[in-house]
Amino acid sequence: MAVATSARRCLSAALLAGAALFGTAAAAPAASAETPTPTADAPAPTEAGTSFRTATVIRPGQQATAQASTGDYLYWQFPADAGQGATVDATVELPGADARHGESTWQLDVYDGLRRRQACRYGMQTRTAAADADTVELSCTLRTVRADAEPWSNDPLPGAYYVRLTTLHTASADAGLPVEAAVTATTTDAGSAQDVDGSPAAPLVQGSAARPEPDGGWSSGWWSARWLWTAAGAVLAALAGIAGYRATAGRGRPPHVPPSV
């Protein structure tokens, strides 16, 4: 009975320790998962670049605007760090319906620092505006930025992300008509479930006159909440081993026989 009681106590302690560690690992990321990256006090940009090299830098959470002509290519860039998810939203105010001659199709593309086009997890990145529409809205939510990835993969890595907004199709008579675009890029912590160990040599910020950087600088990439989960697993395994040993320690021994007199 004493052995069984001791085993139960060890097992209970293991469960309590595991619950405490798991709670710590999960609670911290959950608290910040909905908190956008802080934005700088600098005024939001009112123009866009015309290429990757001249892409206008925007801070996460800022709404950048630009006046352009139908058919122009508009470029912005923003920083995204390891463990973050990024969403880009764009709204285009179209010319009056009486000035247009048909519908137009618009597209929002996002590229990483190596200028690799990134797939959208969800969002409508291509939309067609009817001839009488006032605006067209587009959105793209990227996969979680990884701290490291295989060279052959197309996984998003820390660094600059380029936003390109343009029209894919429009009536020839509507080319050059004035439009106004508004773009917002937001970044959020994805949480420990998306953590990946590893660290790149440097953030991917290449071939651009301006170099965006997250508020507070780039993370080192070596630390993630997976360390807490690993430690919790090790503690549980150790305590379970102790409980198992104590539960079986008294078995298989010959009964104590008092010496004869």
Buried (B, 14 or more C-beta within 10 A) or exposed (E): EEEEEBBEEBBEBBEEBBEEBBEEBBEBBEEEBEEEBEBEEEEBBEEBBBEBEEBBBBBBBBEBBBBBEBBBBBBBBBBBBBBBBBBBBBBBBBBEEEEBEEBBBBBBBBBBBEEBEBEBEEBEBEBEBEEEBEEBBBBBBBBBBBBBBEEEEBBBBBBBBBBBBBBEEBBEEBEEBEBBBBBBBBBBBBBBEBBBBEBBEEBBBBEBEEEBBBEEEBBEBEBBBBBBBBEBEEBBEEBBEBBEEBBEEEEEEEEEEEEEE
